Amino acid sequence: MLRTAARPGATRTEFFDVVGTTQAAGGSRLASPANVVRTALAALDRRNPPPSVIAGRLNRTMAFLARRLASRRQVIRVIGRLTAEGA
């Protein structure tokens, strides 16, 4: 059984319609659901699928930088501040 977790970042779904704002996206562009699905399926088509895949170049860059430049605790604090601004 293949298992790969998709990490899509902010994706254009009905979530933002229900919330009534896109501030929870942290100012990033919203990915299209089709792009997220394409990324996940491409990962599953690999001979040895990775345990997780990040959709979108900006999301991959931000995840890379977050891992290299900050501790997990610092990243969680920053994300918490970004998503709490509109609350």
C-alpha positions as a Markdown table, in Angstrom:
| # | Residue | x | y | z |
|---|---|---|---|---|
| 1 | Met | 0.0 | 0.0 | 0.0 |
| 2 | Leu | 1.4 | 3.4 | -1.0 |
| 3 | Arg | 1.1 | 6.3 | 1.5 |
| 4 | Thr | 2.0 | 9.8 | 0.7 |
| 5 | Ala | 0.8 | 12.9 | 2.5 |
| 6 | Ala | 0.0 | 15.9 | 0.4 |
| 7 | Arg | 1.0 | 19.3 | 1.9 |
| 8 | Pro | -0.9 | 21.7 | -0.3 |
| 9 | Gly | -0.6 | 25.0 | 1.6 |
| 10 | Ala | -3.4 | 27.5 | 1.0 |
| 11 | Thr | -5.7 | 26.1 | -1.7 |
| 12 | Arg | -8.6 | 27.7 | -3.4 |
| 13 | Thr | -11.5 | 25.8 | -1.8 |
| 14 | Glu | -14.8 | 26.6 | -0.2 |
| 15 | Phe | -13.0 | 27.0 | 3.2 |
| 16 | Phe | -12.2 | 30.6 | 2.4 |
| 17 | Asp | -15.8 | 31.3 | 1.3 |
| 18 | Val | -17.1 | 30.0 | 4.6 |
| 19 | Val | -14.5 | 31.9 | 6.7 |
| 20 | Gly | -15.2 | 35.0 | 4.6 |
| 21 | Thr | -11.6 | 36.1 | 4.2 |
| 22 | Thr | -8.3 | 34.8 | 2.7 |
| 23 | Gln | -6.2 | 36.2 | 5.5 |
| 24 | Ala | -5.7 | 32.6 | 6.8 |
| 25 | Ala | -3.6 | 32.1 | 3.7 |
| 26 | Gly | -0.9 | 34.3 | 5.2 |
| 27 | Gly | -0.8 | 36.6 | 2.2 |
| 28 | Ser | 0.2 | 33.8 | -0.2 |
| 29 | Arg | -1.5 | 33.0 | -3.5 |
| 30 | Leu | -4.0 | 30.3 | -3.3 |
| 31 | Ala | -3.1 | 27.1 | -5.2 |
| 32 | Ser | -5.7 | 25.5 | -7.5 |
| 33 | Pro | -7.1 | 22.2 | -6.4 |
| 34 | Ala | -6.2 | 20.7 | -9.8 |
| 35 | Asn | -2.5 | 21.6 | -9.3 |
| 36 | Val | -2.5 | 20.1 | -5.8 |
| 37 | Val | -4.0 | 16.8 | -7.2 |
| 38 | Arg | -1.5 | 16.7 | -10.1 |
| 39 | Thr | 1.4 | 17.1 | -7.7 |
| 40 | Ala | 0.1 | 14.4 | -5.4 |
| 41 | Leu | -0.6 | 11.9 | -8.3 |
| 42 | Ala | 2.8 | 12.6 | -9.8 |
| 43 | Ala | 4.4 | 11.8 | -6.5 |
| 44 | Leu | 2.5 | 8.5 | -6.3 |
| 45 | Asp | 3.6 | 7.6 | -9.8 |
| 46 | Arg | 7.2 | 7.6 | -8.8 |
| 47 | Arg | 9.0 | 4.3 | -8.4 |
| 48 | Asn | 9.6 | 5.1 | -4.7 |
| 49 | Pro | 7.0 | 7.7 | -3.6 |
| 50 | Pro | 8.1 | 10.1 | -0.9 |
| 51 | Pro | 6.4 | 10.1 | 2.5 |
| 52 | Ser | 5.1 | 13.6 | 1.7 |
| 53 | Val | 4.9 | 16.1 | -1.1 |
| 54 | Ile | 4.6 | 19.8 | -1.0 |
| 55 | Ala | 2.5 | 21.4 | -3.8 |
| 56 | Gly | 3.6 | 24.7 | -5.2 |
| 57 | Arg | 7.1 | 26.2 | -5.7 |
| 58 | Leu | 6.6 | 28.9 | -3.1 |
| 59 | Asn | 5.3 | 26.4 | -0.5 |
| 60 | Arg | 8.4 | 24.2 | -1.2 |
| 61 | Thr | 10.7 | 27.1 | -0.8 |
| 62 | Met | 9.1 | 28.3 | 2.4 |
| 63 | Ala | 9.2 | 24.8 | 3.9 |
| 64 | Phe | 12.8 | 24.5 | 3.0 |
| 65 | Leu | 13.7 | 27.8 | 4.5 |
| 66 | Ala | 11.7 | 27.1 | 7.6 |
| 67 | Arg | 13.5 | 23.9 | 8.2 |
| 68 | Arg | 16.9 | 25.4 | 7.7 |
| 69 | Leu | 16.6 | 28.8 | 9.4 |
| 70 | Ala | 14.2 | 28.3 | 12.3 |
| 71 | Ser | 13.2 | 25.8 | 14.9 |
| 72 | Arg | 9.9 | 24.1 | 14.7 |
| 73 | Arg | 8.7 | 26.1 | 17.7 |
| 74 | Gln | 9.6 | 29.4 | 16.0 |
| 75 | Val | 7.8 | 28.3 | 12.8 |
| 76 | Ile | 4.7 | 27.4 | 14.7 |
| 77 | Arg | 4.7 | 30.8 | 16.5 |
| 78 | Val | 5.0 | 32.7 | 13.2 |
| 79 | Ile | 2.3 | 30.7 | 11.5 |
| 80 | Gly | 0.1 | 31.2 | 14.6 |
| 81 | Arg | 0.6 | 35.0 | 14.3 |
| 82 | Leu | -0.1 | 35.0 | 10.6 |
| 83 | Thr | -3.4 | 33.1 | 11.0 |
| 84 | Ala | -4.5 | 35.0 | 14.1 |
| 85 | Glu | -4.3 | 38.5 | 12.6 |
| 86 | Gly | -7.7 | 38.3 | 11.1 |
| 87 | Ala | -9.3 | 36.6 | 14.1 |
